[in-house]
């Protein structure tokens, strides 16, 4: 993300602190990152939603040797589009 121009960094304790949610800080989103061979999308989305507490959130995920993917609510994505 920094290579793409974002001024962000990993959150301390991977979002386990009550005041620092998500895995990446420095963007307008609460970002949850998962790198796991077994995709547990429902669990990850629930975690991201709960941590976001109504703020916009992103779930960035991948399995080994695959590209990174982003999951977010469709309503959020639609609201961000300029048509």
Wavefront OBJ file of the C-alpha trace (Angstrom):
o trace
v 0.000 0.000 0.000
v 2.877 2.370 0.692
v 4.218 1.660 -2.803
v 0.862 2.888 -4.118
v 1.220 6.164 -2.200
v -0.685 5.447 1.012
v 0.859 6.815 4.214
v -0.062 3.817 6.351
v 1.507 1.382 8.810
v 0.702 -1.820 10.667
v -1.446 -1.344 13.718
v 0.160 -2.373 17.026
v -1.007 -5.794 18.245
v -2.980 -6.329 15.002
v -6.053 -4.461 16.204
v -6.277 -6.138 19.609
v -6.146 -2.800 21.422
v -9.496 -1.137 22.155
v -8.326 2.193 20.718
v -6.587 0.781 17.625
v -8.840 -1.394 15.496
v -7.925 -3.128 12.269
v -4.505 -4.261 11.086
v -3.439 -1.168 9.113
v -3.624 2.447 10.283
v -3.337 5.633 8.278
v -6.329 5.422 5.944
v -9.991 6.354 6.267
v -10.847 2.639 6.472
v -10.645 0.075 9.207
v -8.543 -2.522 7.381
v -8.420 -6.185 8.336
v -5.687 -8.275 6.658
v -5.746 -12.058 6.361
v -3.157 -14.321 4.756
v -4.441 -17.834 5.228
v -4.794 -20.997 3.168
v -8.298 -21.674 4.441
v -10.657 -18.865 3.477
v -13.147 -18.109 6.255
v -14.865 -15.164 4.609
v -17.923 -15.036 6.889
v -15.752 -14.965 10.029
v -13.417 -12.332 8.583
v -16.246 -10.073 7.413
v -17.869 -10.327 10.843
v -14.581 -9.375 12.503
v -14.018 -6.423 10.148
v -17.593 -5.194 10.603
v -17.413 -5.411 14.394
v -14.056 -3.661 14.568
v -15.164 -0.885 12.218
v -18.056 0.144 14.490
v -19.920 1.805 11.639
v -16.846 3.206 9.866
v -15.936 2.105 6.331
v -13.950 -1.120 6.323
v -11.904 -3.248 3.955
v -10.888 -6.874 4.179
v -7.628 -7.524 2.318
v -6.901 -11.225 1.918
v -4.994 -13.850 -0.027
v -3.765 -17.411 -0.042
v -0.152 -18.312 -0.831
v 0.937 -17.641 -4.408
v -2.251 -15.701 -5.155
v -2.765 -11.980 -5.605
v -4.201 -9.839 -2.827
v -7.975 -9.312 -2.989
v -10.251 -6.753 -1.337
v -13.699 -7.395 0.098
v -15.982 -4.560 1.160
v -19.726 -3.923 1.396
v -21.293 -3.274 -2.006
v -23.166 -0.271 -0.609
v -19.861 1.238 0.501
v -18.236 0.661 -2.877
v -21.231 2.137 -4.721
v -21.190 5.239 -2.495
v -17.529 5.832 -3.395
v -18.070 5.682 -7.163
v -18.410 8.755 -9.311
v -20.952 8.013 -12.005
l 1 2 3 4 5 6 7 8 9 10 11 12 13 14 15 16 17 18 19 20 21 22 23 24 25 26 27 28 29 30 31 32 33 34 35 36 37 38 39 40 41 42 43 44 45 46 47 48 49 50 51 52 53 54 55 56 57 58 59 60 61 62 63 64 65 66 67 68 69 70 71 72 73 74 75 76 77 78 79 80 81 82 83
